[in-house]
Amino acid sequence: MKTSFAAKAVSPARARNCFLMNQFATPGLGSLMAGRYMSGAGQLLLSLTGFGLVVGWFVCVTIQFVRVMDTGTQPASVAWLGIMGVIVFAMAWLWALSTSLQILRAARDTPQGPPPLPK
């Protein structure tokens, strides 16, 4: 049974996969794979929030476009919603980059293989 949230040692190959997952798939998933549960959950929550804001902006713009086609009136701008979504997602991505570099550095410094036998 695991009794702490301490980061576990990962191999260089696993660290590389965690880096790729964090930077090119979804920020936070690679951190979770590496055992960094608190930072991974925060990154994942932040990235999903940013994604939700961008999707909300897209839906609002689509609705406004349909209304403009029907009535011809110019609606209020909702660009702030998309901008905030991009900023929040970028924050999650940068946080994931920082954690990924820490994971890679820790994997590089961790000795691999069994300890040497005494003579």
HUUR-V261532 format. One record per run of one state. SS is the DSSP state (@ for helix, = for strand, . for the rest). FROM is the first residue (numbers start at 1). TO is the last residue. If there is no record, write none. Layout:
# HUUR-V261532
ss=SS from=FROM to=TO
ss=SS from=FROM to=TO
This chain:
# HUUR-V261532
ss=. from=1 to=11
ss=@ from=12 to=24
ss=. from=25 to=28
ss=@ from=29 to=33
ss=. from=34 to=36
ss=@ from=37 to=71
ss=. from=72 to=78
ss=@ from=79 to=109
ss=. from=110 to=119
